Amino acid sequence: MAGVERLFLGKAQAVVEHAPLILSEADCIAAEHILERAISEVLLHRTS
């Protein structure tokens, strides 16, 4: 069963769904980079 976690950053929010997925190492790295970029964009937007 997938759960949902919400991360609230001011008016922006990120939703992460937890599901029993099996990802390759490359997929994990790509997902990590996407999440890092998304968080950076939100933080940059908040400070400008």
PDB file of N, CA, C and O in Angstrom:
ATOM      1  N   MET A   1       0.849  -1.175   0.000  1.00  0.00           N
ATOM      2  CA  MET A   1       0.000   0.000   0.000  1.00  0.00           C
ATOM      3  C   MET A   1       0.895   1.238   0.000  1.00  0.00           C
ATOM      4  O   MET A   1       1.813   1.350   0.813  1.00  0.00           O
ATOM      5  N   ALA A   2       0.624   2.154  -0.904  1.00  0.00           N
ATOM      6  CA  ALA A   2       1.423   3.369  -1.010  1.00  0.00           C
ATOM      7  C   ALA A   2       0.922   4.407  -0.026  1.00  0.00           C
ATOM      8  O   ALA A   2      -0.283   4.573   0.163  1.00  0.00           O
ATOM      9  N   GLY A   3       1.854   5.100   0.594  1.00  0.00           N
ATOM     10  CA  GLY A   3       1.497   6.191   1.482  1.00  0.00           C
ATOM     11  C   GLY A   3       1.903   7.495   0.838  1.00  0.00           C
ATOM     12  O   GLY A   3       2.635   7.500  -0.151  1.00  0.00           O
ATOM     13  N   VAL A   4       1.443   8.586   1.378  1.00  0.00           N
ATOM     14  CA  VAL A   4       1.792   9.890   0.819  1.00  0.00           C
ATOM     15  C   VAL A   4       2.362  10.747   1.934  1.00  0.00           C
ATOM     16  O   VAL A   4       1.779  10.859   3.013  1.00  0.00           O
ATOM     17  N   GLU A   5       3.502  11.346   1.660  1.00  0.00           N
ATOM     18  CA  GLU A   5       4.121  12.293   2.578  1.00  0.00           C
ATOM     19  C   GLU A   5       4.103  13.645   1.919  1.00  0.00           C
ATOM     20  O   GLU A   5       4.360  13.756   0.720  1.00  0.00           O
ATOM     21  N   ARG A   6       3.808  14.666   2.675  1.00  0.00           N
ATOM     22  CA  ARG A   6       3.821  16.012   2.113  1.00  0.00           C
ATOM     23  C   ARG A   6       4.890  16.838   2.836  1.00  0.00           C
ATOM     24  O   ARG A   6       5.002  16.820   4.061  1.00  0.00           O
ATOM     25  N   LEU A   7       5.653  17.549   2.042  1.00  0.00           N
ATOM     26  CA  LEU A   7       6.676  18.443   2.569  1.00  0.00           C
ATOM     27  C   LEU A   7       6.239  19.857   2.215  1.00  0.00           C
ATOM     28  O   LEU A   7       6.161  20.202   1.037  1.00  0.00           O
ATOM     29  N   PHE A   8       5.956  20.670   3.211  1.00  0.00           N
ATOM     30  CA  PHE A   8       5.484  22.022   2.964  1.00  0.00           C
ATOM     31  C   PHE A   8       6.641  22.999   3.106  1.00  0.00           C
ATOM     32  O   PHE A   8       7.340  23.009   4.120  1.00  0.00           O
ATOM     33  N   LEU A   9       6.834  23.813   2.087  1.00  0.00           N
ATOM     34  CA  LEU A   9       7.858  24.853   2.102  1.00  0.00           C
ATOM     35  C   LEU A   9       7.163  26.162   1.741  1.00  0.00           C
ATOM     36  O   LEU A   9       7.055  26.507   0.564  1.00  0.00           O
ATOM     37  N   GLY A  10       6.704  26.872   2.730  1.00  0.00           N
ATOM     38  CA  GLY A  10       5.972  28.107   2.469  1.00  0.00           C
ATOM     39  C   GLY A  10       4.693  27.793   1.720  1.00  0.00           C
ATOM     40  O   GLY A  10       3.902  26.958   2.158  1.00  0.00           O
ATOM     41  N   LYS A  11       4.483  28.461   0.586  1.00  0.00           N
ATOM     42  CA  LYS A  11       3.280  28.232  -0.212  1.00  0.00           C
ATOM     43  C   LYS A  11       3.452  27.056  -1.160  1.00  0.00           C
ATOM     44  O   LYS A  11       2.477  26.592  -1.752  1.00  0.00           O
ATOM     45  N   ALA A  12       4.675  26.568  -1.313  1.00  0.00           N
ATOM     46  CA  ALA A  12       4.942  25.451  -2.223  1.00  0.00           C
ATOM     47  C   ALA A  12       4.880  24.148  -1.445  1.00  0.00           C
ATOM     48  O   ALA A  12       5.100  24.127  -0.234  1.00  0.00           O
ATOM     49  N   GLN A  13       4.585  23.084  -2.131  1.00  0.00           N
ATOM     50  CA  GLN A  13       4.588  21.787  -1.467  1.00  0.00           C
ATOM     51  C   GLN A  13       5.081  20.725  -2.433  1.00  0.00           C
ATOM     52  O   GLN A  13       4.862  20.807  -3.642  1.00  0.00           O
ATOM     53  N   ALA A  14       5.736  19.749  -1.886  1.00  0.00           N
ATOM     54  CA  ALA A  14       6.205  18.607  -2.665  1.00  0.00           C
ATOM     55  C   ALA A  14       5.502  17.379  -2.120  1.00  0.00           C
ATOM     56  O   ALA A  14       5.390  17.216  -0.905  1.00  0.00           O
ATOM     57  N   VAL A  15       5.036  16.531  -2.987  1.00  0.00           N
ATOM     58  CA  VAL A  15       4.354  15.314  -2.569  1.00  0.00           C
ATOM     59  C   VAL A  15       5.195  14.131  -3.012  1.00  0.00           C
ATOM     60  O   VAL A  15       5.542  14.003  -4.187  1.00  0.00           O
ATOM     61  N   VAL A  16       5.513  13.282  -2.074  1.00  0.00           N
ATOM     62  CA  VAL A  16       6.302  12.092  -2.366  1.00  0.00           C
ATOM     63  C   VAL A  16       5.452  10.877  -2.050  1.00  0.00           C
ATOM     64  O   VAL A  16       4.979  10.719  -0.925  1.00  0.00           O
ATOM     65  N   GLU A  17       5.261  10.027  -3.029  1.00  0.00           N
ATOM     66  CA  GLU A  17       4.502   8.806  -2.803  1.00  0.00           C
ATOM     67  C   GLU A  17       5.471   7.673  -2.533  1.00  0.00           C
ATOM     68  O   GLU A  17       6.465   7.500  -3.238  1.00  0.00           O
ATOM     69  N   HIS A  18       5.168   6.913  -1.509  1.00  0.00           N
ATOM     70  CA  HIS A  18       5.985   5.755  -1.173  1.00  0.00           C
ATOM     71  C   HIS A  18       5.301   4.520  -1.724  1.00  0.00           C
ATOM     72  O   HIS A  18       4.157   4.229  -1.373  1.00  0.00           O
ATOM     73  N   ALA A  19       5.982   3.808  -2.568  1.00  0.00           N
ATOM     74  CA  ALA A  19       5.426   2.592  -3.158  1.00  0.00           C
ATOM     75  C   ALA A  19       6.527   1.538  -3.177  1.00  0.00           C
ATOM     76  O   ALA A  19       7.709   1.881  -3.212  1.00  0.00           O
ATOM     77  N   PRO A  20       6.164   0.299  -3.157  1.00  0.00           N
ATOM     78  CA  PRO A  20       7.176  -0.768  -3.183  1.00  0.00           C
ATOM     79  C   PRO A  20       7.785  -0.919  -4.579  1.00  0.00           C
ATOM     80  O   PRO A  20       7.449  -1.848  -5.314  1.00  0.00           O
ATOM     81  N   LEU A  21       8.680  -0.003  -4.933  1.00  0.00           N
ATOM     82  CA  LEU A  21       9.320  -0.023  -6.247  1.00  0.00           C
ATOM     83  C   LEU A  21      10.735  -0.568  -6.131  1.00  0.00           C
ATOM     84  O   LEU A  21      11.400  -0.393  -5.111  1.00  0.00           O
ATOM     85  N   ILE A  22      11.174  -1.215  -7.163  1.00  0.00           N
ATOM     86  CA  ILE A  22      12.561  -1.662  -7.236  1.00  0.00           C
ATOM     87  C   ILE A  22      13.212  -0.841  -8.336  1.00  0.00           C
ATOM     88  O   ILE A  22      12.887  -0.991  -9.514  1.00  0.00           O
ATOM     89  N   LEU A  23      14.137   0.029  -7.940  1.00  0.00           N
ATOM     90  CA  LEU A  23      14.788   0.922  -8.889  1.00  0.00           C
ATOM     91  C   LEU A  23      16.245   0.538  -9.055  1.00  0.00           C
ATOM     92  O   LEU A  23      16.891   0.036  -8.135  1.00  0.00           O
ATOM     93  N   SER A  24      16.739   0.789 -10.249  1.00  0.00           N
ATOM     94  CA  SER A  24      18.161   0.561 -10.490  1.00  0.00           C
ATOM     95  C   SER A  24      18.954   1.678  -9.808  1.00  0.00           C
ATOM     96  O   SER A  24      18.389   2.693  -9.400  1.00  0.00           O
ATOM     97  N   GLU A  25      20.233   1.484  -9.693  1.00  0.00           N
ATOM     98  CA  GLU A  25      21.107   2.500  -9.099  1.00  0.00           C
ATOM     99  C   GLU A  25      21.017   3.804  -9.890  1.00  0.00           C
ATOM    100  O   GLU A  25      20.977   4.886  -9.303  1.00  0.00           O
ATOM    101  N   ALA A  26      20.986   3.704 -11.226  1.00  0.00           N
ATOM    102  CA  ALA A  26      20.888   4.899 -12.073  1.00  0.00           C
ATOM    103  C   ALA A  26      19.568   5.628 -11.836  1.00  0.00           C
ATOM    104  O   ALA A  26      19.539   6.858 -11.790  1.00  0.00           O
ATOM    105  N   ASP A  27      18.473   4.875 -11.685  1.00  0.00           N
ATOM    106  CA  ASP A  27      17.172   5.487 -11.412  1.00  0.00           C
ATOM    107  C   ASP A  27      17.184   6.206 -10.068  1.00  0.00           C
ATOM    108  O   ASP A  27      16.642   7.305  -9.945  1.00  0.00           O
ATOM    109  N   CYS A  28      17.796   5.596  -9.068  1.00  0.00           N
ATOM    110  CA  CYS A  28      17.883   6.212  -7.740  1.00  0.00           C
ATOM    111  C   CYS A  28      18.671   7.513  -7.798  1.00  0.00           C
ATOM    112  O   CYS A  28      18.275   8.513  -7.199  1.00  0.00           O
ATOM    113  N   ILE A  29      19.777   7.496  -8.514  1.00  0.00           N
ATOM    114  CA  ILE A  29      20.610   8.696  -8.642  1.00  0.00           C
ATOM    115  C   ILE A  29      19.849   9.787  -9.386  1.00  0.00           C
ATOM    116  O   ILE A  29      19.889  10.951  -8.986  1.00  0.00           O
ATOM    117  N   ALA A  30      19.157   9.423 -10.463  1.00  0.00           N
ATOM    118  CA  ALA A  30      18.383  10.401 -11.233  1.00  0.00           C
ATOM    119  C   ALA A  30      17.272  11.003 -10.378  1.00  0.00           C
ATOM    120  O   ALA A  30      17.047  12.213 -10.417  1.00  0.00           O
ATOM    121  N   ALA A  31      16.582  10.177  -9.614  1.00  0.00           N
ATOM    122  CA  ALA A  31      15.508  10.668  -8.747  1.00  0.00           C
ATOM    123  C   ALA A  31      16.060  11.607  -7.679  1.00  0.00           C
ATOM    124  O   ALA A  31      15.440  12.619  -7.354  1.00  0.00           O
ATOM    125  N   GLU A  32      17.214  11.272  -7.140  1.00  0.00           N
ATOM    126  CA  GLU A  32      17.865  12.114  -6.140  1.00  0.00           C
ATOM    127  C   GLU A  32      18.200  13.484  -6.725  1.00  0.00           C
ATOM    128  O   GLU A  32      17.982  14.507  -6.076  1.00  0.00           O
ATOM    129  N   HIS A  33      18.727  13.505  -7.946  1.00  0.00           N
ATOM    130  CA  HIS A  33      19.084  14.763  -8.608  1.00  0.00           C
ATOM    131  C   HIS A  33      17.843  15.608  -8.890  1.00  0.00           C
ATOM    132  O   HIS A  33      17.869  16.827  -8.719  1.00  0.00           O
ATOM    133  N   ILE A  34      16.764  14.968  -9.320  1.00  0.00           N
ATOM    134  CA  ILE A  34      15.521  15.694  -9.583  1.00  0.00           C
ATOM    135  C   ILE A  34      15.005  16.324  -8.300  1.00  0.00           C
ATOM    136  O   ILE A  34      14.594  17.484  -8.298  1.00  0.00           O
ATOM    137  N   LEU A  35      15.023  15.570  -7.215  1.00  0.00           N
ATOM    138  CA  LEU A  35      14.553  16.090  -5.932  1.00  0.00           C
ATOM    139  C   LEU A  35      15.435  17.236  -5.448  1.00  0.00           C
ATOM    140  O   LEU A  35      14.925  18.238  -4.947  1.00  0.00           O
ATOM    141  N   GLU A  36      16.743  17.100  -5.590  1.00  0.00           N
ATOM    142  CA  GLU A  36      17.663  18.164  -5.180  1.00  0.00           C
ATOM    143  C   GLU A  36      17.415  19.436  -5.983  1.00  0.00           C
ATOM    144  O   GLU A  36      17.409  20.532  -5.423  1.00  0.00           O
ATOM    145  N   ARG A  37      17.208  19.295  -7.303  1.00  0.00           N
ATOM    146  CA  ARG A  37      16.940  20.472  -8.141  1.00  0.00           C
ATOM    147  C   ARG A  37      15.619  21.130  -7.757  1.00  0.00           C
ATOM    148  O   ARG A  37      15.521  22.356  -7.710  1.00  0.00           O
ATOM    149  N   ALA A  38      14.609  20.317  -7.483  1.00  0.00           N
ATOM    150  CA  ALA A  38      13.299  20.865  -7.109  1.00  0.00           C
ATOM    151  C   ALA A  38      13.390  21.641  -5.800  1.00  0.00           C
ATOM    152  O   ALA A  38      12.829  22.730  -5.683  1.00  0.00           O
ATOM    153  N   ILE A  39      14.087  21.091  -4.827  1.00  0.00           N
ATOM    154  CA  ILE A  39      14.248  21.779  -3.539  1.00  0.00           C
ATOM    155  C   ILE A  39      15.048  23.060  -3.725  1.00  0.00           C
ATOM    156  O   ILE A  39      14.713  24.088  -3.136  1.00  0.00           O
ATOM    157  N   SER A  40      16.100  23.013  -4.534  1.00  0.00           N
ATOM    158  CA  SER A  40      16.911  24.209  -4.794  1.00  0.00           C
ATOM    159  C   SER A  40      16.077  25.304  -5.444  1.00  0.00           C
ATOM    160  O   SER A  40      16.201  26.477  -5.090  1.00  0.00           O
ATOM    161  N   GLU A  41      15.223  24.923  -6.400  1.00  0.00           N
ATOM    162  CA  GLU A  41      14.363  25.895  -7.073  1.00  0.00           C
ATOM    163  C   GLU A  41      13.403  26.556  -6.087  1.00  0.00           C
ATOM    164  O   GLU A  41      13.191  27.768  -6.135  1.00  0.00           O
ATOM    165  N   VAL A  42      12.826  25.760  -5.198  1.00  0.00           N
ATOM    166  CA  VAL A  42      11.896  26.308  -4.204  1.00  0.00           C
ATOM    167  C   VAL A  42      12.635  27.260  -3.276  1.00  0.00           C
ATOM    168  O   VAL A  42      12.142  28.350  -2.989  1.00  0.00           O
ATOM    169  N   LEU A  43      13.808  26.863  -2.804  1.00  0.00           N
ATOM    170  CA  LEU A  43      14.578  27.720  -1.900  1.00  0.00           C
ATOM    171  C   LEU A  43      15.025  28.994  -2.603  1.00  0.00           C
ATOM    172  O   LEU A  43      14.994  30.069  -2.004  1.00  0.00           O
ATOM    173  N   LEU A  44      15.440  28.895  -3.864  1.00  0.00           N
ATOM    174  CA  LEU A  44      15.850  30.065  -4.632  1.00  0.00           C
ATOM    175  C   LEU A  44      14.664  31.005  -4.822  1.00  0.00           C
ATOM    176  O   LEU A  44      14.805  32.222  -4.700  1.00  0.00           O
ATOM    177  N   HIS A  45      13.510  30.446  -5.116  1.00  0.00           N
ATOM    178  CA  HIS A  45      12.300  31.253  -5.314  1.00  0.00           C
ATOM    179  C   HIS A  45      11.907  31.969  -4.020  1.00  0.00           C
ATOM    180  O   HIS A  45      11.445  33.110  -4.061  1.00  0.00           O
ATOM    181  N   ARG A  46      12.086  31.313  -2.883  1.00  0.00           N
ATOM    182  CA  ARG A  46      11.718  31.910  -1.591  1.00  0.00           C
ATOM    183  C   ARG A  46      12.627  33.072  -1.227  1.00  0.00           C
ATOM    184  O   ARG A  46      12.199  33.997  -0.537  1.00  0.00           O
ATOM    185  N   THR A  47      13.884  33.037  -1.682  1.00  0.00           N
ATOM    186  CA  THR A  47      14.836  34.080  -1.298  1.00  0.00           C
ATOM    187  C   THR A  47      14.884  35.223  -2.300  1.00  0.00           C
ATOM    188  O   THR A  47      15.550  36.229  -2.053  1.00  0.00           O
ATOM    189  N   SER A  48      14.193  35.089  -3.422  1.00  0.00           N
ATOM    190  CA  SER A  48      14.245  36.172  -4.419  1.00  0.00           C
ATOM    191  C   SER A  48      12.997  37.017  -4.387  1.00  0.00           C
ATOM    192  O   SER A  48      12.876  37.968  -5.158  1.00  0.00           O
TER     193      SER A  48
END
